[in-house]
Amino acid sequence: MWGGVPARNLDFTGRRALLARLEQQLRTKSVVAVLPGPRRGMGGVGKSQIASEYLYRHGAEYDVVWWIPAEQPAQVPASVIELGDALGLKVGREVTAASRVLEALWAGSPYSNWLLVFDNAESLAAVRDYLPRWGTGKALVTSRNADWEQLAGTVSVGPFTRAESIQLLRKRNRRLSLEDADRLAAALGDLPLAIEHASAWLVTTHTDVGEYLATLARKRTELRALVPAPGYEMPVAAAANVALDRLAEENPAALQLLQVCSFFAPEPIGRDVFEKPRAAIAPELDRTLQRPDKLDQALRDIQRYVLARVDHRTGTVQLHRLVRTVLQSSIPADHRSRMEHGAHLFLTNTGAGDPSDTRNWLVYHSLASHLAESDAIACDDHWVRELVLRLIAFQYYWGDYDGCRALAETVVDVWHTILGPEADQALRAGKWLGFVSRVLGDVEEAARISGACLDIYLRTTGPAAAGTIDAMLQVAHDRRVAGRFTEAHRLDADAFDRLREAFPVGPDTWRAAHSLGVSQLLTGDLRGARQRHDDTFHRRRDTLGANHPDTLRTENNLIVDDRECGRYRQARRAAESLYQRYVNLFGVEHPETITVARNLAIARRRAGDHNGAYKLSQDTVDRFGKRFGLRHYEAIAAAVGLAIDARENNDLRRAHELAAQSVEWYQETLGPDHPHTSYVKTNLSVVLRLLRRPDDAYEQGLSAWTTSKRLLGPNHVTTLVCAVNLASGLAALGAHQDAYDLGLDSLHRLRRAAGEEHPTTLACALNVALDLAALGRSEESSAQLGQVRDAYVRVLGGAHPATIAAASEVRANCDADPMPF
């Protein structure tokens, strides 16, 4: 299996000793680097060409050969993930899937004999983690960075030998004398790229060698006045400039096309981007781009002078980095901005569609480096800026949250300067920055950014504008994370009402409906939340598709609603199915997949599968911790679930440690007066009671109940869960009358808030019956116990641990799992 290997250079010449050394090194070492020789950093010596030629000579010795452009760090995981797809590994396509591809390769699955080529890997940090750690696979690196000598066996590449230079010059110019070839080689410093330019020039123009050398000398004199860029080799610059001057005479449009392409990254550019740009660039080029035959001729002329690599297999054009430098330095100052803008216009032709659609991610991967290299962020074209916004969105959907935030920060800074902070696109970039900051756990900064955006919208466009309403939803989300659930609900309801009035049907309205459903659940409206998410799910599924991220997100929330409404078995079945779909679509390490895994673990526990829940909870905590750190609010929520699962599996010491730690971390992260911080103390109280520490249990339980009652209200289901557990704490202290009074009051409230046969209502009823027995009211207790047992069988089934415990008259404990924000 091959992937990404450049087309073979049919004029490849010499280098036998280097190729032999490379073969020998790869036989004995797992990592080999092809580096420049004594003149460190020298470009144009043919490092990539040697690596490519090695593959064509020895590639059949490997089961897998994969070429990875490595100059831009983000290209590396993207290429590795593409390899995983080609190997059929089904590890997903999000950013962390690359690590699972590597683990499979290191383990020899599906092949153990493989070679990864990291081309132009100037940064060791960007590639180090992708090198073989065990197994029999190999890595080949090309780079100008001598630091690779610390990690790899090396092959040092310098200029051609004089014999090799002469051989290449005469390969295409058979009538060239040895003496003339020697003079040319000397003038060009035996640099392979310069020799290649000269050879192409002579065979194309039939120019006399003396005339060419004179032209070359004049060009070198002109170029000495320029300040050389890093890696700028004078022989290459002179030879390329001679060819560029000739191209300007023969086909000005071809030269202009090259000048535009010089602002792209030194990676392949799809030919289709050249077709019919939206606006004018330069007169000759504009006319050429209107006719496919003229574009074909321009590309042929470029190829004749070896000024770019045209790969007809992939339909791409690629410039060597030195040629890019030469081109940019030769563009007149008054034309430079126009050519750079032409690159931006070409990029809008890439056909980059919905960034949330995994089928478009390869396009965005290739687009990212070109957008960065061409400084498209500073472009004054509206559609180019729209493409930049889509790239920010892609970074988020791909799962590269750090990259998303870094790009959004840069865009916001630049656009605030050139557009002003009140410009629509600057505000939209700001909302992305606020959103991804919240996702990364920087909740205060997220709230500051989103709040500032909303203030600007309200001042400039008014409360009814679409951008304002979108900002309201962002701020509502921030309020939920801050624990201000009622305020969030008001904002969500206002946004939804406005959108529903203006756009009864549409993605924006459904987004508002989804957000409102989340706030309804957090404020205790279980049935309303379920109804809202059920309606939104069906609308999104029917219009966006079942696997669209928005549809999947609402489906997950609907499952949470079902679970909180007491439909444990139904929620568990749906959660198992949804989790597998997430794994198949995005991979197990994608943050949203991990979120779905957390909800599945809770669903398993509530449905009675305590062992399955425990295993998945541990895995979820590990994955959240690896991705965000253990003090991220999502990781803490997962740890809360793990503590409950440890308790249900009779690992009380670990349950206590995790429960206490979760309370402490919530206090540090969300604050001591946050509803999540307050009510998770009820889980700690249950463990302390089971550990026979009733006084400590009562203290934690009382704190959970009183604070939740103040923050959420006395009839909120979560407050009532705390009350049920506090009643058990009172019973453990022997205060059976107090336990009964609190339990009975809670039972009446639960029947109204959750329903007669909600499992939490049944747990409360069971405990009240046991309190009756403790008070000597055995007949009442017996009658109520019989009713509760029958209800447990109907609701949860006879084999559920809670049903079995009720039959044994064991006091029920209620769980407080943090609701998603």
N, C-alpha and C positions, 0 to 999 in steps of 0.2 A: 504494500500500500504506500503510495506516494501522495504528498500534498504540498502545494505551494512552491515546489522547486522551480526556479527560473528556467526558461527555455535554454537549451544547450547552445553555447557559443561555438559555432562551427569553425570559427577561425582561431580557436584556442591553440596556443603555440607553446612548446617547450615545457618547462617546469617539472621535468621528470624527477629530479632529485627531491624537490619539495613534495610532490605527490607521493613519492616513495616514503619519505619521512612521515608524512601525514598518515599513510596507511600503517606504518610501523607503530606510530604513537597510539592510534586507535585500537590496535590489537592488544596493547598492554595497559592502556589507561582508559578510565571511564569518561574523562573530560579532557578535551584537547582544544586549544585556542590557536587560531591563525592570526598572528600579530605582525605589524610592520617591523622592519629590521632596524638597523642602527639609528636611522632618522625617525625617532619616535613620533607617532601621530601622522606620518606621511600618508596622504591619500593617493589614490590612483595606481597603487602597486598591484591590484588584482586579488585582494584577499577573498572577496566573495566569489570571484571567478574560479579560484583554486578550489574552494569548497564545493561549488557547483560541479566542476569537472570531476572531482573525486566521486561525487554521487553518481554521475553518469558512468563512471568506470567500475565502481564497487557497490552501487546501490542494490544490486541483485543479491548481495551477501546478507542483506537485512530484510526482515519481514515488514518493517515499517520505517519509512523515511519521511520526516515532516520538517518543512522549512518554516521558521518562525521569524518574521521581522521583529527586531528587538530594540530599535532605536527609540521608540516611544514606549515607556513602561506598560501602558495599558494594552498595547498590542499583544504582549506575551500571553496573559491569561486568555485573551480572546482566541488566539490561535490554538492554544492547548485545548480549550473547550471545543473548538471546531474539530480537532483531532478526536476528542472523545465521541462526538457525534458520528464521525466517520467510522470509528471502531465499534459503534453500536453499544456504548457503555451505559447509556440512559442515566446519566448523572445530572441531567438538567443543563441549563444554559446560563444560569446566573453566575456572578463573578467568582464565587467560591467553588464552583464546580470544577475549576482547574485543579484544585488540590486533590480531588477524588480521581480525576483522570491520571494524575501523576502517581497516586498510590496504587492504582490498578497496573500501570506500566511497571513500577518498581517491583510489584508482586508477580510480574510476568503474565498478566491477564489483559487481553487475550493473547498477547505475544510477549516473549521475553527478549527477543533479538531485535532491538529497535535503535534508531538514531534520530535524535532531535538536533536540528541546526538552528542556532540562534545567531542571526545575521545582524551585524552592526550593533552588537551588545556593548555599548560604551559604559553603561552603568552596571557594576557588579551587583548592587543591591536589587536591581530590577529583575535579575535572572538567577541569582544564587539559589533561591528556594525551588527552582525548577530543574536543577541539576540532579543527576542520579544519586540516590542515597544508598541504595542496595540493589541487588539484582545484577543482570548482565547488560542492561541497556547502556547506550553511549550518548554523549552530548558533544557537538562540535560548535565552537564559537568563532565568529569573526569579529574583530574589534581593533580599534586604535589604542585602547587603554592597556598599558603595560602591566597594570595591577593584576591582570588575569594570570600572570606568571605565578601568583601565590596560590591559585586554585587549580591550575590545569597544566598538563603537558603542553608544550608550545611548539609551533612551527613558525619560524621567522621568515617573513617575506620582504624582499627588497625589490629594487628595479630588476628588469630583465638583465641577463647577461648580454653582452654585445651580440653574440651569435643568435640569441633568441630574438633580439630586436630586428636584426637583419632578416632572420627567417620570416617573421611576421610581415615586415615591409615587402619582401619579395613574394610572399605567398599570394597576395592579391595584385602585385605589380611585377609580373615575371620578367619584364624587360629592364627592370631597375638593376643597375650595376652594383657590384659589391661595394665599390668605392662610394657611390652616391648613398647607398643604404647606410654605410658606416657614418658618413657625414650627417645624415638625418638623425640617426640614433644618438650620436654625440650631442647634437643640438637639442634633442628632446630629453636628454638625461636618462635614456633607456626606460622612462616611465611607461608602463604598458598602456595606460589610457591615452597618453599623448601619442604614442606610437600608433595606436589604433586610429586616432583622429587623422594622423598624417597619411596612413595607409589608405583610408577611405577617401581622403582629399585627392590623392594622386590618381587613384583608379577612377574617380568620378570626373575630375577636371582635366586630366592628362597634362597638368602643368609641369614645366621644366623644374627639376630639383633645385637648381640654383635660384630660380625665381621664387620658389616656395620658401627656401631658406632666407632669402632677402626679406620676403613678406613677414616671415616669422620673426626675424630680428627687429624689424620695425615695430611689430606688434609688442614685442617684449619691452622695447624702449617706452612705448606708450603706457604699458601696464605698470612699469616701475613707479609711475607717478601715483598709482592707487595705493591705498593702505590695504595690505592683504588681510583677508579674513582668516580665521583659524583653519588650518589644513589647506590653504590656498597654495597650490603648487604651480610655479611660474611656467614650466613647460606645458602643463595641461592647459593653463589659462591661455597661453599664446596660441597653441594649436586649436583650441576650441574657438577662440576669437577669430582666427583666420577663417574657419568654417562658417562661423556666424555671419561674418561680413559677406561672404559669398552667398549665403542663404538669403540675406537681406536684399541682394540684387536679383536673385533668381525667383524667389518666392517670399515676398514680404509678409504675407499672411502666415506662412510657416514659422518665420522668426517670431512674429507676434504671438503665435500659439505657444511657442516655447517660452517666451517671456512670461506669459500668463502662468504656465505650468511651473515656472521656477518658484512661484510663491506657495506651491503645494509642498507637502512633506515628501522626502525622497522614497516614496512608496508608490506602488502601481495606482494609476488613475484610470478609471473606466472610460473607454472611448465614448460611451453614450452621454457623458456629461458635456461633451462639446457640441451637442446637437441643439441648435436654436436657443441660445440664451435669451433671457427675457428683455435685455436692454443692450444698447450698443456698447462696444468695447473699443474697436479701432476700425476704420473703414474697410481696409483690405481683409482683415480677419472676419468682420461681420459678413461680407459678401461670400467668403469661403464657407462659413458655417451654415449658410443657407442652402448649400448644394453638397450632397454626399460625395459626388465625384471629386469636387475641389478639396474637400476635407481629406479624402483618401490620398490625393496627390500631395497635399501638404505633409501628411504623415510619411509618405514614401520619401519625400525630399529630406525630411528630418532624419529618417533612418539611413539614407545614403551617406550622410556625413557622420554617422554614428553619434549623433547628438542626443539621442534617447533610445531606450530599448523598447521596441514595439513588439508585444507578445500577442501574436494572432490567435493563439489557443485560448487565451483568457480575455482578449479584447481590451488590453490595457496598455498604457504608456507609462514609462518610468524614467526619470532623469537621475543620473549619477549626482551625488551631492556636490562634487567639484564643478560639474557643468552648471548646476543650479547657482552656485556662487558666482561663476563667471558670467552667467546670464544676468543676474541681478545687478552686478557691478557695471554691466555695459548698458543698462537701460537709462536713457536720458532722464534727468531729474523731473522734467515736466511731464514725462510719460509714466513714471513709476507708479503713482497712485492709481492711474487708469488701469494699468496691467494687474496690479494687486486686486483692484475691484473686479476685474474680469475673472480672477480666480474665485472670488466670492460668488459671482453670478453663476459660474460653472457648478459650484457646489450645490446650488439650489436645484440643479438638474439631476441630482443623484437618486431621486425617487424614494427618498427616505419617508416611509409612511408612519403609521401609528407606532410611537416608541414603546407602547406597552405590549405590542405583538411580537412574540419571540421570533417569528419568521422574518422580521425586519432588523434583527439585532446585528447581523453580519454587516449590513449596510452602514449602520451607525458606528460599528467598530472601525471600519475603514474611513468613515467620514471624520471621526474625532481627531485624528492626527492632522488631517488636512485643514480642518477648521482652526486648530491651534496654531499650526505653522503659518497660515496665511493671515493671522490676526483678524479673523472674521468678526470677532467680538466687537471690534472698533468700527465695523462697516456701517455706513449711513443708510443702507438699503433695508427697508422694512422687512422684506421676505427673507433676507439673510439673517436678520435678528430673530425672525420666527424660527428659522432652522436652529439657531443657537438655543432658543428656548426648548425646542424638541430634544436637543442633545442633552440638556439638563435633565429633562424628564426621562430620557433613556438611561442615564446614569442611575437614576433612582430605580426604575423598573428592573434594570439589570442587577441591582443589588449592591452597586458600588456607592454606598452612601457617603463615604468620605470624599470620593471623587466628585460626587454630585454637589456636596457642600462647597468644595474648593472651587469648582467651576462657577457655581452660583455666586459665591463671594466675589470672584473676579468680575463676573458680568455686572453685578450690582455696582461695584466700584466704578467700572468704566462707563456704564450707561448713566449713572448719576452725574458723571462729569460731562458727557457729550449730549445727553438727552435731558437731564434734569430729573430729580427724584419724583416728580409728578407725572412723568410720561407713562403711558399705559404699559409699554413693554418693560420699563424699569420697575414698575410696580409688580408686574407678573413675575419677573425674576426675583424680586424681593419676597413675594409669597412663597416661591419655591425654596428660597433660603430659609425662611421661617419654618416651613414644613419639614425640611430635611434636618434642621437643627433640632426640632422636637423629636423626630424619629431617632436621632442619635443620643437623645437624653438630655440635651441642653435646653431644658424647659424654660428657664428664665429668659434666655436670649431669644428663644423662639417666640415667646409671648411679647417681648419688646418689639421684635421685627414685625410680627403680624399686626400688633396693635398700631404701630406707626403707619403701616400700609392702609389699614382701615380708616385711620384718621384722615389720611390724604384723600382717600376715595370719597369719604363723606363730605369733605370740604370742597372737592373739585367736581365730582360727578353726581353727588346726591345719594340718598339711601336706596333708590329704586334701580340704580344701574347694575348691570350684570357683574361688573368687577367688584362693586361694593358688596354685593350679596355673597360672592365667592370669598371675599375677605372676612365677612361675618362668619362664614362657616369655619374658616381657619381660626379665628379668635375663639369661636365656640369650642373647638377642639382643644385649644390651649386652656380654656377655662375648665374643661373636663379633667385634663391632666393635673391642673392645680387644685382639683377637688371642689370647684365651685359649680356643682352640677345644676343647680336651679338656674343660675345665670346662663349657663351654656344652653339649657333647655329653652329659655326665653329667646336667645339669639337664633337658635336653630328653628324654632317655630316661626319667628319673624321672617327669616330667610326663606323657609319653605312656603309660607303663605304668599310672599311676594313673587316667588318664582312660579308657583302654581297658578297665580292669577295671570302672569304675563306669558308663561309657557307651560300650559297644562301637561304637555308631553315632551320629554326631552332629557338628555343626559344630565344637564345642570339641575333640573328639578329632582331627578332621582338621586343625585348626590346629596341634595339637601334632605330628601326623605330618609336616606340612609343615616345621615348624621343625626337627624331628629330621633330616629329609632334608637340610636346609641344613648342619647341623652334621656330618652324615656326609660330605658332599662336602668340607667344609673340613678334616676330619681324614683325608681320603684314601681313604674307602670309596666309590669311584666306583660300583661295581655296586649296593651297598646303597642309596646315595642315589637312584640311578635307579629301583630297584624300589620304594622308599618313595614317591617322587613320582609314579610311574606309577599306583600303587594309589590314592593320595590324589586325583590328578587325576580319575580315572574316578568315584570316589565323589562328589567335589564337582560334577563336571559333571552327573551323573545326578540329583542332589538340588537343587543351587543353580542349575543352568543353565550353559550354556557361556560366557555373557558376564558372569557374576557376577565381581566383582573378585577374590575369593578363588580361584575356578576359574582365572581368567586368570593369576594370580600363580603358582599351582602349575604351570600349563602352561609358563610361561616357565622355571621352574626345571627342569622335565623336559627341556626343550630344551637347557638348559645341561648337564644330566647326560648327555644323548645326545652332545653335543659333546665333553665331557671323557672320555667312554667311547670316543671315536674315531669315532663315526658322523657324520662331517663332512657328508656330502651330505644325509643325512636331517635333520640338525639345521638345515642352511641352508634347506631347503624349508619346514620347520615354522616357523622364525623369520621368514621372509618373510611367511607367512600371518598369523602372530600379530601382527606389527608393523602390518599393514594393519588388522586388527581393532581394535587399540588406537587407531590414528589415527582410525578411523571412530567409535569409541565415546567417546573422551576428547579427541582433538585432539593435534597433534604436540608441543605445549608441556607437556603434563601430565608431571610428573616420572616417573611409572611408564612412560609411553610412551617417554621418553628412555632409561630403563633398558633397556627392551626393544630400543631402537635400538642401544644399545651392544652388547648381546649378539648382535644381528643382524650388526653390523659384524665382530665376532669370527668368527661363523659363516661369513660371506662369505670372510674371509681364509683360514680353515681349509679351506674348500671350494675355494680357488684363485682366487677373484675379488678379486684384490688392489686393482684400481682401484676397484671398487664399495665395498670395505671402507674404503679411504682417504677417499673422499668422505663416506661416512656417519660415519666416525669424527670427521672435522673438524666436521661438523654437530652431532654429539653433544656434543663438547667445548664448542662455542659455546653450545649450549642449556643444558647443565649450568652453565657459567660464568655465563650470564645469569641463571639462576634462583637459584643458590646461591653463586656465587663460585668461582673456579678452585681454591681450596684446600679445598673440601669434598671429603670422601673419595670420593664418587661421581664428582666432576669429575676428581679425580686418576686414578682407575681408567680413566676414558675417555681421559685424556691418555696413560696407559701404552699403551693400544691404538693410539692415534694414532701414537705413537713407533714401534711395531712396524710399522704400516702404511706409515709413511714409509720405513722401512728396506726393506720388501718392494718398494717402488716406487722404490728406488735413490736416495732423497733422504736420503743419509747425514748430511749436515750438520744437517738439521732433526731427523732421528731422534736424533742425539746430544744436541742441545739439549733436546728433549722428554724423553728418557730420563733425563738428568741432573737436569732440573728435577723430574720425577716423584719421583725418589729423595729429593731435597731436601724437597719438599713433604710426602711421606709421613713423613719424619723429624720435620717440624714438627707435623704434624697427628695422626698415630697413634703417633709415637715411634720411636726408633732400633731398639728391640728388638721391633718388631711383625713378624710373618711377612711381611706384604705389603711392608714397607719392605726387608726382607732379600732376598726372592727377586726383586723387580723389578730388583735390581742385575744379575741375569744378563742382562737385556735390554740394559742399558748395556754390559756386557762384550762382547756380540756386536757392537754397533755399533763399539766401540773397536777390536776385532779387525779388522773390515772396513775401518776407517780406517787400518789398519796401525800400530796402537799396541798391540803385543802385551803389553808389560809392564803397561800400565794395564788392559788387558783382563783379564789374569790376576789382577791385584789385586782388581778388582771381582768377577770370577767366583769367586775363592776365598772372598771375604767372603760372597757370596750362598749358596754351598754349605755352608760351615761353620756359618753362623748358622741356615740352614734345617734342617740336620741336627740342630742342638741344639733348635730350637723345634718342629719338625714330626716329627722322627725320620728315620732313614736310608732307610726304605722308602716314605716319602710320595712320591707322583708328582711333586709340585712340587720336592722335594729332588732327585729324580732328573733332572728337567729341568735344574736348576742343575748337576748333575754332568756331564750330557752336554755342556753348553756349556763347562764348565770343562775337560773333556777336549780340546775343540777349542782352547781357549786354550793348553793344554800343547803341543798339536801345532804351533801357530803359533810357539811358542818353540823348537821342534825337539826337545822331550822326548817322542818318539814312544812309547817304552816306557811312560812314566808315563801318557801319554794312552790307550794301549791297555789298561793295567791298570785304570784308572778306568772306561774305557768298557765293558770286559768285565764288571766287577762291576756296573755300572749296568744293563747289558743283562739279566743274570740277575734282578736285582731288578725291572726293568720288566716282564719276562715274567710274573712272579708278580703284580705289583700292577695292571698295566693289560691284559695279554694279549699273546699272540705277535704279533698283527697290528695292534696299536694303532699309529697313525702315529708317536707318540713312540718306541715300541719299534723301529719300522722305521728312524727317523732315527738312533737309537743304533746299530743293527746296521749301517747304511750307514757310519757313521763308524768303527766298529770294523774293518770291512772295509778302509777306506782306511788305517787305522793299520797293519793287517797288511801292506799293500803297502809302506808307508813303512819297515817293519821287514824288508823283503825276503822276506816269506812270500807270494809272488805267487799260488801255486796256491790256498792257503786263501782269500786275498783274492778271487780271481776266482770261486771257487765261491760264496762268501757274497754277493758283489755280484750274481750271477745270481739267487740266491734273493730278495734284497731287491728287485731291480727287478721281478720277477714279482709279489711281494706288493704293491708300490706300485700296480701296474696294477689288481690285484684290489680293493684297498681304496679308492683315490682316483681311479682312472681314468687312462688314458694321457695325457690332456691336462692333468692337474694340474701346476702348476709344480714341485711336489716330485718328481713322477714323472720329469719331464723332467730336473731337476737330478740325480736319482739315475742316470739313464741316461748323463749326462755326467760322472759320478763327481765331483760337486761336494759338498763337505762340507755336511751339514744343520745348520741352526740350529733350536733349539727355543724356542718362545715361552712366556713366563710371564705370562698374563693374570690379574689379580686376580679371585678368585672372589667372587661376591656374598655379603653377610652375611645 
